[in-house]
Amino acid sequence: MRRTIVKRLATVYGLVAALTLGVVDTARGQDEAQKKQQQAADAASAKAQAVRDDLQRLVPLSVEVTVTRYQGEKKISSMPYMLAVNANKLGQAGPALLRMGAKVPVSTIAATPGNPAGAPAPAPIPGPVNYQDIGTNIDCTAKVVDEGFELRMSVSDTSVYANIQDKATPTVGDMPVFRSFQSTNTLVLKDGQSREFTAATDRVSGEVIRIAVSLRVVK
């Protein structure tokens, strides 16, 4: 009788121990599975963050724009401008803007009343003075692409004619005559590469304006 009770107790203890070990193993397995899931989630999050960082990583560039004017084969002027531009793969690093110029006073002439026949015309009546902006404006944004860097640029230039060909342009007294130029384009350049942005001929003076762009990655 006593042996039977001992055997039953041993059996019960064995079952309890087995169940306990099973529960422990199950809990341990669940913990390991949760750890693996967390590690996988952390790895995916780190990979996604690395991708975002790579897309947003800024590459500093030095962009030089040279505006050159020619009269025939003779170079009249050459004006270089340098812009510090940031680029990333999203193309959202922000624009670089350059504004350089001055204001030229331009007086207006008021209309004079009519005169009787044969009477001398009265002198023009000076009117208020307005100011005309002259100078160079350059806008540039950059994007990292497989071929190098994509530059989206806009260049505008307004100036006063220095030497106007006779009767080429109608004038009023000593009033200044202005000329303007504007061009927008997209270029793809590599580090250290230069390229002509645009070229055009002034139909009044015959001058040729050429704009060249060079790019360098700032180390």
C-alpha positions in Angstrom: 0.0 0.0 0.0 2.7 2.4 1.0 4.7 1.5 -2.2 1.6 2.3 -4.3 1.2 5.7 -2.6 4.9 6.5 -3.2 4.7 5.5 -6.8 1.6 7.7 -7.3 3.3 10.6 -5.6 6.4 10.1 -7.8 4.2 10.0 -10.8 2.4 13.2 -9.8 5.7 14.9 -9.0 7.0 13.8 -12.4 4.0 15.2 -14.2 4.2 18.5 -12.3 7.9 18.8 -13.1 7.3 18.0 -16.7 4.5 20.6 -16.9 6.7 23.1 -15.1 9.5 22.5 -17.5 7.1 22.7 -20.5 5.7 26.0 -19.3 9.3 27.4 -18.7 10.3 26.2 -22.2 7.2 27.7 -23.7 7.8 31.1 -22.0 11.5 31.0 -22.9 10.5 30.2 -26.6 8.0 33.1 -26.5 10.6 35.5 -25.1 13.1 34.4 -27.8 10.5 34.9 -30.5 9.6 38.4 -29.1 13.3 39.2 -29.0 13.8 38.2 -32.6 10.7 40.2 -33.6 12.0 43.2 -31.8 15.4 42.8 -33.3 13.9 42.5 -36.8 11.8 45.6 -36.2 14.8 47.5 -34.9 16.8 46.5 -38.0 14.0 47.5 -40.3 13.7 50.9 -38.5 17.5 51.4 -38.6 17.5 50.6 -42.4 14.6 53.0 -43.1 16.4 55.7 -41.1 19.6 55.1 -43.0 17.7 55.4 -46.3 16.1 58.7 -45.1 19.5 60.0 -43.9 21.0 59.1 -47.3 18.3 60.9 -49.2 18.6 64.0 -47.0 22.4 64.0 -46.7 23.7 67.3 -48.0 26.6 67.6 -50.4 28.2 71.1 -50.4 28.9 72.5 -53.9 30.7 75.5 -55.3 29.0 76.7 -58.4 30.7 79.4 -60.5 28.7 81.4 -63.1 30.6 83.5 -65.6 28.8 86.1 -67.7 30.9 87.2 -70.7 30.1 89.7 -73.4 31.7 89.8 -76.8 31.7 92.4 -79.6 32.6 90.3 -82.6 35.7 88.4 -81.5 36.7 91.0 -78.9 35.9 90.2 -75.2 34.2 93.3 -73.7 33.6 92.1 -70.1 33.7 88.9 -68.0 31.9 88.8 -64.7 32.3 85.8 -62.5 29.8 84.9 -59.7 30.2 82.1 -57.1 27.4 80.5 -55.3 27.6 78.0 -52.4 24.9 75.4 -53.1 23.8 72.4 -51.1 22.5 69.3 -52.9 20.8 66.1 -51.8 19.0 63.2 -53.5 15.6 64.7 -52.8 16.4 68.0 -54.5 15.0 69.8 -51.5 18.2 71.3 -50.0 16.9 74.9 -50.7 17.9 77.4 -53.4 20.9 79.6 -53.5 20.0 83.2 -54.5 22.3 86.0 -55.7 21.1 89.5 -56.1 23.6 92.1 -57.2 22.8 95.5 -58.8 21.8 99.1 -58.4 19.0 101.5 -59.1 19.1 104.0 -62.0 17.1 107.2 -61.7 14.8 107.8 -64.7 12.9 111.0 -64.9 9.5 111.2 -66.6 8.1 114.0 -68.8 4.7 115.4 -68.2 2.5 116.2 -71.2 2.3 119.9 -72.2 -0.9 121.7 -73.2 -1.6 122.3 -76.9 -0.4 125.6 -78.5 -2.1 128.0 -80.9 -1.0 127.6 -84.6 2.4 129.0 -85.2 3.3 129.4 -81.5 6.5 127.8 -80.3 6.1 124.6 -78.4 6.8 125.0 -74.6 9.6 123.1 -73.0 8.7 119.7 -71.6 7.6 119.7 -68.0 9.8 117.5 -65.8 7.8 114.8 -64.0 8.6 112.6 -61.0 11.7 110.4 -60.9 11.4 106.6 -61.0 14.1 104.1 -60.3 14.9 101.2 -62.6 16.7 98.1 -61.2 19.8 97.0 -63.0 22.2 94.1 -62.2 22.4 90.4 -62.2 20.1 87.9 -60.5 21.0 84.2 -60.2 18.9 81.4 -58.7 20.2 77.9 -58.4 19.0 74.6 -56.8 20.9 71.3 -57.0 20.0 67.6 -56.8 22.2 64.5 -56.6 21.6 62.2 -59.5 23.3 59.1 -60.9 25.2 61.1 -63.5 26.4 63.7 -61.1 24.5 66.8 -60.0 21.4 68.3 -61.6 21.5 72.1 -61.5 18.3 74.1 -62.1 19.3 77.7 -62.8 17.8 81.0 -63.7 20.0 83.9 -64.8 18.7 87.4 -65.5 20.7 90.5 -66.3 19.6 94.1 -66.8 22.0 96.9 -67.7 22.2 100.3 -69.4 23.5 100.6 -73.0 26.9 102.2 -72.9 27.4 102.8 -76.6 24.2 102.7 -78.7 24.6 102.4 -82.5 23.4 105.5 -84.3 19.6 105.4 -84.8 19.6 101.8 -83.6 17.2 102.5 -80.7 14.8 105.4 -80.4 15.7 107.7 -77.4 14.1 110.7 -75.7 16.7 113.3 -74.8 19.2 112.0 -72.3 16.9 109.2 -71.1 18.8 105.9 -70.5 18.1 102.9 -72.6 18.0 99.5 -70.8 18.6 96.0 -72.1 17.6 92.8 -70.3 18.4 89.1 -70.6 16.9 86.2 -68.9 17.4 82.4 -69.3 16.3 79.3 -67.4 17.8 75.9 -67.9 18.7 72.6 -66.3 22.3 71.2 -66.4 23.8 67.9 -65.3 27.4 68.3 -64.2 30.0 66.2 -62.6 32.6 67.3 -60.0 35.1 69.6 -61.8 33.1 69.9 -65.0 32.2 73.1 -66.8 29.6 73.7 -69.4 28.1 76.6 -71.4 24.8 77.5 -70.0 23.5 79.6 -72.9 24.5 82.1 -75.5 22.6 84.9 -77.2 23.1 88.0 -79.5 21.8 91.4 -78.6 19.9 92.5 -81.7 20.5 96.2 -81.0 24.2 96.4 -80.2 25.3 93.1 -81.8 27.0 92.0 -78.6 27.1 88.3 -77.8 26.5 87.2 -74.2 27.7 83.8 -73.1 27.1 82.2 -69.7 29.3 79.4 -68.5 28.8 77.3 -65.4 31.3 75.2 -63.5 30.8 72.9 -60.5 33.1 71.7 -57.8 32.3 69.5 -54.8 33.5 71.1 -51.6 35.6 68.5 -49.7 
